[in-house]
């Protein structure tokens, strides 16, 4: 699929304010920080992307240019380079990562701003090989979350919250092990520091209601397993009424005959040994119809023939892949006397050429005999 935008990297909407962007960045940076993912190249890459996205979206001028012209518009503006503010954020993140050692007081998010569920959501979609190759329209039935109006998304009756009795409002509980003190998120309030005195009668303490929705999406040509499609403003709805995005992750079912590798397609062609020897011309299937395969005289087993541009259309629109036909030579499982006689006559007609092993192996045999003299 296409390259992720800065908003997708931080998993925020395009109208997110600075506080939301900073919160999302700190979450991503903590998750992928090199000190927590030693040797993980993918985590290192995501850490750099998150930092790049944050530097752009937290700067009003850069963000305005990016929204209008994309990354290309940032060239010459210093887009993606770390500023002093970025290092301050990294320091705070590092502090939060290790705040549990020694009972240090890491920063905690305001409970009023915390959602009980992520606003962005994902659904898996299974499609056929044909649907993936040629594109299609698909209808999706899914269920999203919407903050309960009665309790304002808190899960508490009339929205009234008390200080959590377990963590005393800290959002963290501490455990001592020897001279070390470790902290973890409070299991009772999930880190908010507050809990419901009485559960909401409408949502029964969940803080949200579930709503069923049906939408139709256009699946682009060339979609592959693992690709994601984003549908804006179709995710969960939070306390403020802001709605996240719906992400659709595709899984393409395998085909009986065609095997996909990126945008290339492979197909195995059974060929009788006499056809391979003679170099016959065969009619084979392709994604768009029939093709003519001209075998070379003496074609070998597993030999490949490439038909350029007969593969899958790139999902980004960058041309098409190839169709690769792989020869699978078939031999007779048994022969009658007449067939065997004809085959012997054919072999004899080639003379010494039909016994290439004799000249090579005779010298090896003579050499071996000398070993035992």
C-alpha positions as CSV (number, residue, x, y, z in Angstrom):
1,X,0.0,0.0,0.0
2,X,1.0,3.6,-0.2
3,X,3.5,5.2,2.3
4,X,2.0,6.0,5.7
5,X,1.3,9.7,6.3
6,X,2.6,11.4,9.4
7,X,-0.9,11.2,10.8
8,X,-1.1,7.5,10.2
9,X,2.4,7.0,11.8
10,X,1.2,8.6,15.0
11,X,-2.3,7.1,14.6
12,X,-4.1,10.5,15.0
13,X,-6.6,12.2,12.8
14,X,-5.8,15.1,10.5
15,X,-7.6,17.6,12.8
16,X,-5.7,16.5,16.0
17,X,-4.5,19.3,18.2
18,X,-1.0,19.7,19.5
19,X,-1.7,18.0,22.8
20,X,-3.1,14.9,21.1
21,X,-0.2,14.8,18.7
22,X,2.3,15.1,21.5
23,X,0.5,12.4,23.5
24,X,0.5,10.0,20.5
25,X,4.2,10.7,19.8
26,X,5.2,10.0,23.4
27,X,3.3,6.7,23.3
28,X,4.9,5.7,20.0
29,X,8.4,6.8,21.1
30,X,8.1,4.9,24.4
31,X,7.0,1.8,22.5
32,X,9.8,1.8,19.9
33,X,12.6,3.4,21.9
34,X,16.0,1.8,21.1
35,X,16.7,1.2,24.8
36,X,13.6,-1.1,25.0
37,X,14.1,-2.7,21.6
38,X,17.8,-3.4,21.4
39,X,18.8,-4.8,18.0
40,X,15.3,-4.5,16.6
41,X,15.7,-2.7,13.2
42,X,12.0,-2.4,12.6
43,X,11.5,-0.7,16.0
44,X,14.4,1.6,15.3
45,X,12.8,2.6,12.0
46,X,9.4,3.2,13.6
47,X,11.1,5.3,16.3
48,X,12.7,7.5,13.6
49,X,9.4,7.9,11.7
50,X,7.5,8.8,14.9
51,X,10.1,11.5,15.7
52,X,10.0,12.8,12.1
53,X,6.2,13.0,12.2
54,X,6.2,14.7,15.5
55,X,8.7,17.4,14.5
56,X,6.5,18.3,11.5
57,X,3.1,18.1,13.0
58,X,4.0,20.0,16.2
59,X,5.3,23.0,14.1
60,X,2.4,25.1,12.8
61,X,4.3,26.3,9.7
62,X,5.6,22.9,8.7
63,X,2.3,21.2,9.4
64,X,0.4,23.7,7.2
65,X,2.9,23.1,4.3
66,X,2.7,19.3,4.8
67,X,-1.1,19.3,4.8
68,X,-1.1,21.2,1.4
69,X,1.8,19.7,-0.4
70,X,3.0,16.6,1.5
71,X,6.6,15.7,2.3
72,X,7.8,17.3,-1.0
73,X,6.7,20.7,0.2
74,X,8.9,20.4,3.3
75,X,12.1,20.2,1.4
76,X,14.3,23.2,2.3
77,X,12.3,23.9,5.5
78,X,14.2,21.5,7.7
79,X,11.3,19.1,7.8
80,X,12.0,15.9,9.7
81,X,15.0,17.3,11.6
82,X,15.0,17.1,15.3
83,X,14.5,20.4,17.2
84,X,15.4,21.2,20.8
85,X,11.8,20.5,21.7
86,X,12.2,17.0,20.4
87,X,15.1,16.2,22.7
88,X,13.0,17.5,25.7
89,X,10.3,15.1,24.8
90,X,12.8,12.2,24.5
91,X,14.1,13.0,27.9
92,X,10.7,12.9,29.4
93,X,10.0,9.6,27.7
94,X,13.2,8.1,28.9
95,X,12.2,9.3,32.4
96,X,8.8,7.7,32.1
97,X,10.2,4.4,30.8
98,X,12.3,3.9,33.9
99,X,10.2,5.8,36.5
100,X,9.4,2.5,38.2
101,X,13.0,2.0,39.3
102,X,13.3,3.6,42.7
103,X,9.7,4.8,42.7
104,X,10.4,7.9,40.6
105,X,7.3,10.0,39.9
106,X,6.7,9.8,36.1
107,X,4.2,12.1,34.4
108,X,0.7,10.7,34.2
109,X,-2.0,11.6,31.7
110,X,-5.0,13.5,33.0
111,X,-7.8,10.9,33.6
112,X,-10.4,13.2,32.1
113,X,-8.6,13.0,28.7
114,X,-8.1,9.3,28.7
115,X,-10.3,7.1,26.5
116,X,-11.4,3.7,27.6
117,X,-10.6,2.4,24.1
118,X,-8.6,3.5,21.1
119,X,-10.4,5.6,18.5
120,X,-8.8,4.0,15.5
121,X,-9.9,0.4,14.9
122,X,-9.1,-2.5,12.5
123,X,-11.2,-5.1,10.8
124,X,-9.8,-8.1,8.8
125,X,-11.2,-8.7,5.3
126,X,-10.8,-12.0,3.3
127,X,-11.0,-11.7,-0.4
128,X,-10.5,-14.0,-3.3
129,X,-7.4,-14.1,-5.6
130,X,-9.5,-12.7,-8.4
131,X,-10.9,-9.8,-6.3
132,X,-7.4,-8.9,-5.3
133,X,-6.1,-8.9,-8.9
134,X,-8.9,-7.0,-10.6
135,X,-10.3,-4.9,-7.7
136,X,-13.9,-4.9,-6.5
137,X,-16.4,-3.3,-4.2
138,X,-17.1,-5.0,-0.9
139,X,-19.6,-4.4,1.8
140,X,-18.5,-4.5,5.5
141,X,-20.6,-5.1,8.5
142,X,-18.7,-4.1,11.6
143,X,-19.3,-2.7,15.2
144,X,-17.7,0.4,16.6
145,X,-17.7,1.9,20.0
146,X,-19.4,5.2,20.9
147,X,-18.9,7.0,24.3
148,X,-22.0,6.6,26.5
149,X,-23.8,9.9,26.8
150,X,-25.4,9.1,30.2
151,X,-22.0,8.8,31.9
152,X,-20.0,10.9,29.5
153,X,-17.8,7.9,28.7
154,X,-16.6,7.4,32.3
155,X,-18.6,4.3,33.1
156,X,-19.8,6.0,36.3
157,X,-23.4,6.8,37.1
158,X,-24.0,10.5,36.2
159,X,-20.3,10.7,35.3
160,X,-19.2,10.9,39.0
161,X,-15.8,9.4,39.7
162,X,-14.0,8.8,43.0
163,X,-10.4,8.5,43.7
164,X,-9.3,4.9,43.1
165,X,-9.0,3.1,46.4
166,X,-6.3,0.8,45.1
167,X,-3.7,3.3,43.9
168,X,-5.0,6.4,45.8
169,X,-5.3,8.4,42.6
170,X,-1.7,7.7,41.5
171,X,-2.6,5.5,38.6
172,X,0.3,3.3,39.6
173,X,0.9,0.6,42.2
174,X,4.3,-0.1,43.6
175,X,6.1,-3.3,44.5
176,X,9.3,-3.7,46.5
177,X,11.8,-6.4,45.6
178,X,14.9,-6.2,47.8
179,X,16.2,-2.7,47.6
180,X,14.4,-2.0,44.2
181,X,10.9,-0.6,43.8
182,X,8.9,-1.3,40.7
183,X,5.7,0.3,39.4
184,X,3.0,-1.0,37.2
185,X,-0.3,0.4,35.9
186,X,-3.1,0.0,38.5
187,X,-5.2,-3.0,37.5
188,X,-8.3,-1.5,39.1
189,X,-8.5,1.9,37.4
190,X,-6.2,1.1,34.4
191,X,-4.0,4.0,35.2
192,X,-6.6,6.8,35.4
193,X,-6.4,7.2,39.2
194,X,-10.2,7.2,39.5
195,X,-13.0,4.7,39.6
196,X,-16.7,4.7,39.5
197,X,-18.5,4.8,42.8
198,X,-21.6,3.4,41.0
199,X,-21.7,1.9,37.6
200,X,-23.6,3.6,34.9
201,X,-27.1,2.1,34.5
202,X,-27.0,2.5,30.7
203,X,-23.6,1.1,29.7
204,X,-23.2,-1.0,32.9
205,X,-19.8,0.6,33.6
206,X,-18.2,0.0,30.2
207,X,-18.3,3.7,29.3
208,X,-19.4,3.1,25.8
209,X,-22.2,1.6,23.7
210,X,-21.6,-0.6,20.6
211,X,-23.1,0.5,17.3
212,X,-23.5,-1.6,14.2
213,X,-22.6,-0.1,10.8
214,X,-22.5,-1.1,7.2
215,X,-20.3,0.6,4.6
216,X,-19.2,-0.2,1.0
217,X,-15.5,0.2,0.1
218,X,-13.6,0.1,-3.2
219,X,-10.8,-2.5,-3.1
220,X,-8.0,-1.3,-5.5
221,X,-6.4,-3.5,-8.1
222,X,-3.3,-5.4,-6.9
223,X,-4.1,-5.4,-3.2
224,X,-2.1,-8.1,-1.3
225,X,-2.2,-9.9,2.0
226,X,-1.1,-7.6,4.8
227,X,-2.0,-4.4,3.0
228,X,-4.2,-1.9,4.9
229,X,-6.8,0.5,3.6
230,X,-7.8,3.5,5.7
231,X,-11.3,4.7,5.8
232,X,-11.4,8.2,7.5
233,X,-13.8,9.0,10.3
234,X,-15.3,5.5,10.4
235,X,-13.7,4.3,13.6
236,X,-14.7,4.5,17.3
237,X,-16.2,7.8,18.7
238,X,-14.6,9.2,21.9
239,X,-15.8,11.3,24.8
240,X,-15.4,14.6,22.9
241,X,-17.3,13.3,19.9
242,X,-14.1,12.9,17.8
243,X,-14.2,9.9,15.6
244,X,-11.1,7.8,14.7
245,X,-10.4,6.0,11.4
246,X,-11.2,2.5,10.3
247,X,-8.3,0.4,9.0
248,X,-9.0,-2.7,6.9
249,X,-6.4,-5.4,6.8
250,X,-6.6,-7.7,3.8
251,X,-6.0,-11.4,3.6
252,X,-6.0,-12.8,0.0
253,X,-7.0,-16.4,-0.5
254,X,-4.6,-18.6,-2.5
255,X,-5.4,-19.7,-6.0
256,X,-5.2,-23.3,-7.2
257,X,-3.0,-22.6,-10.2
258,X,-1.5,-19.1,-9.9
259,X,1.1,-18.4,-7.2
260,X,1.7,-14.7,-6.4
261,X,5.0,-13.2,-5.4
262,X,4.7,-9.4,-5.0
263,X,3.4,-8.4,-8.4
264,X,4.7,-11.4,-10.3
265,X,2.6,-14.5,-10.9
266,X,3.9,-18.1,-11.3
267,X,2.1,-21.0,-13.0
268,X,3.4,-24.5,-13.4
269,X,3.0,-26.0,-16.9
270,X,2.9,-29.8,-17.2
271,X,4.9,-30.8,-20.3
272,X,5.3,-34.4,-21.7
273,X,8.9,-35.3,-22.2
274,X,8.5,-35.6,-26.0
275,X,7.1,-32.1,-26.1
276,X,10.1,-30.8,-24.2
277,X,12.5,-32.6,-26.5
278,X,10.9,-31.4,-29.7
279,X,10.2,-27.8,-28.5
280,X,6.4,-27.8,-29.0
281,X,4.2,-24.7,-28.9
282,X,1.6,-24.8,-26.1
283,X,-1.4,-22.6,-25.2
284,X,-1.3,-21.6,-21.5
285,X,-3.6,-19.6,-19.3
286,X,-2.8,-16.1,-18.0
287,X,-4.6,-13.5,-15.8
288,X,-6.2,-11.9,-18.9
289,X,-6.7,-14.8,-21.3
290,X,-4.5,-17.2,-23.2
291,X,-0.8,-17.0,-24.1
292,X,1.4,-19.0,-26.5
293,X,4.4,-20.7,-25.0
294,X,7.1,-21.7,-27.5
295,X,9.3,-24.3,-25.8
296,X,13.0,-24.4,-26.7
297,X,14.2,-27.7,-28.2
298,X,15.4,-29.8,-25.3
299,X,13.6,-27.7,-22.7
300,X,14.8,-28.7,-19.1
301,X,12.6,-29.6,-16.1
302,X,11.8,-26.5,-14.0
303,X,12.9,-24.2,-16.9
304,X,11.3,-20.8,-16.7
305,X,9.6,-18.7,-19.4
306,X,8.8,-15.1,-18.6
307,X,6.0,-13.0,-20.1
308,X,6.7,-9.4,-19.2
309,X,3.8,-7.2,-18.2
310,X,1.4,-10.2,-17.8
311,X,1.5,-10.2,-14.0
312,X,-0.4,-8.1,-11.4
313,X,-1.0,-4.4,-11.6
314,X,0.9,-2.6,-8.9
315,X,-1.4,-1.2,-6.2
316,X,0.4,2.1,-6.3
317,X,0.0,2.3,-10.1
318,X,3.7,1.6,-10.9
319,X,3.1,-0.7,-13.9
320,X,2.5,-4.5,-13.9
321,X,4.5,-7.5,-12.8
322,X,5.4,-10.6,-15.0
323,X,3.9,-14.0,-15.5
324,X,6.5,-16.8,-15.1
325,X,5.6,-20.2,-16.6
326,X,7.6,-23.0,-14.9
327,X,8.0,-26.3,-16.9
328,X,7.1,-29.5,-15.1
329,X,8.3,-32.4,-17.4
330,X,6.1,-35.5,-17.2
331,X,7.4,-39.0,-18.1
332,X,5.5,-42.1,-18.9
333,X,4.9,-44.4,-15.9
334,X,5.0,-47.5,-18.1
335,X,5.6,-48.4,-21.8
336,X,4.5,-51.3,-23.9
337,X,6.9,-53.3,-26.2
338,X,6.1,-51.2,-29.3
339,X,6.7,-47.9,-27.5
340,X,10.0,-49.3,-26.0
341,X,11.1,-50.4,-29.4
342,X,10.4,-47.1,-31.0
343,X,12.3,-45.3,-28.2
344,X,15.3,-47.6,-28.7
345,X,15.3,-46.8,-32.4
346,X,15.1,-43.1,-31.7
347,X,18.0,-43.4,-29.3
348,X,20.1,-45.4,-31.7
349,X,19.5,-42.8,-34.4
350,X,21.5,-40.3,-32.4
351,X,24.5,-42.5,-32.4
352,X,27.3,-41.7,-29.9
353,X,25.4,-38.5,-28.9
354,X,22.8,-40.7,-27.2
355,X,25.4,-42.1,-24.7
356,X,27.2,-39.0,-23.3
357,X,27.9,-40.9,-20.0
358,X,30.3,-43.4,-21.6
359,X,33.2,-41.1,-22.4
360,X,33.0,-39.4,-19.0
361,X,32.4,-42.5,-16.8
362,X,35.0,-44.7,-18.5
363,X,37.9,-42.5,-17.4
364,X,36.5,-42.5,-13.8
365,X,36.2,-46.3,-13.8
366,X,39.8,-46.7,-15.0
367,X,40.9,-44.3,-12.3
368,X,39.1,-46.3,-9.6
369,X,40.7,-49.5,-10.8
370,X,44.1,-48.1,-10.3
371,X,43.3,-47.4,-6.6
372,X,43.0,-51.2,-5.9
373,X,46.2,-52.4,-7.7
